[in-house]
């Protein structure tokens, strides 16, 4: 009895048996598709007739005039899309979290917290379509005229100069609840003794935030930045819902996710024949960029025990 119990202790080998189901799921649904995507990036042609071409697909992405133009445009749009989320979504998330963790206002704060979080529970295709109607001046002009905001009745999604901004802000509105909740949890984990000591020293709210709260939630800030980086470079659905997968108008909202979909799955207009090898090459480069961006942030924001 005693010896069998020792074999099941964490320091024994048998704990590994409990990880096998999760490990198998990870291998079949994460690791294998990733490795197969790298393999597929070295082939050209359709799924029924593929030819090994080595690094030719990568050469096309960087040196073929047509492909590289579309790729660079999608990459720059993705960077802008990411910056909007970092500077708007995550900054608002911290501000909301600080306001919602004030002492003595727990009941009111919980109501506001729920209201801010509700959009994250809605389907992206639904919210994207609703915002597409709201931002359409044909639908919103009468209401905006009635409240004296007729200047806002513009085709925001129809202009190349404003379409990406409109889509990015809609995405920020929907997902700001996620970083807010993470920051709220981190701020509530700070000991009250620290705030009492700061209060005795005469620190104001800004000093408490900048010198106490922000440094103590630094690891959470890093995690939120990583999640934002990864999610935005894999984004697709919000652009698809509001501007279709073609990145209209004039490829101004085309990001890496929509470019990959058109090239590797749906096929580029006007031919409409997918090129899974080129799409896999785009996905592989995106994966390498994610790794290169995630590791420095993890090292920068980790804390020593």
C-alpha positions, 0 to 999 in steps of 0.5 A: 500500500505504502509503496504503491502510494509513493509511485503515484507521488509527483516526484515519481514517473507515474505523474506523466501518465496524467499528461498523455491525453492533453499531450496527444491533443496538443500533438495532433491539433497543434504540433503536427499541423504546425510542422506539416505547414512548414513542410507544405510551404516547400511545395507548389500547386493545388492539393491534388497536384503538388510539386516540391519547389524548396524555398521558392514560395519564400522567394516569391513573398519577398522578391516577386513584385505582385506577391511581395506588394500584397504581403508587405501591405498586409504586414503593415496593416497588421502592425497598425492593427496591433498598435491600435489594440496596444494603445487603445484597447490595453491602455483603456483596459488598465484605466478601467481596471484601476477605476474598478478596483477602487476601495469602497465601491465594489458593488457599483464597480461589479456592474460596470465591469460586467457591462464592459465585459459583455461585448466579448461574449458576443459572436464577432460576425454578429458584432461586425455586421451590426457595426457595419450597419451603424457605420453606414451613413445610409442607416445612421444619418437620420439619427446623427442629424437628430443629435447634432452629429451630422458630420459623423455621417461618413462612409468610414468603411468605404474610405481607404484612409479610415477603413482600417481605423474603424475596423481596429476600433470596433475590435478594441471595443469588443475585446477591451474586457479581456485585458481589463479582467486580467488587470483587475485580477492582478491589481486585486492581488496586491496587498492592502498593506502596500497601499496603506504605507503609500497613504501614510507617506502621502502618495497621490493616486498617480504616484500609487499607480506609477510607482506601485501598481504598474511595477507589481502587475508588470508580468500581467502587462507582458502576458496581455501584450503577448496575447494581443500580439499573437491574436492580432497577427492571427486576426481574420474574423473582424475584417471578414465580417466588416470588409470581406476577405478581400481587405476592401476598400483597395486592400486598405484593411488587408491583414495577414489573416485575410491574405493567408485565407485568399492565397492558401484557402479561397484563391486569389481573385480573379483566378480563384485557385488556391495555392496552399504552398504559398499560403503555408509559407505566409503562415510559417513566416508569421509563426517565426515573427510571433516567436521573435516577438514573444520571447523578448517580451517574456524575458523583459517582463518576467519577475524574479522571486 
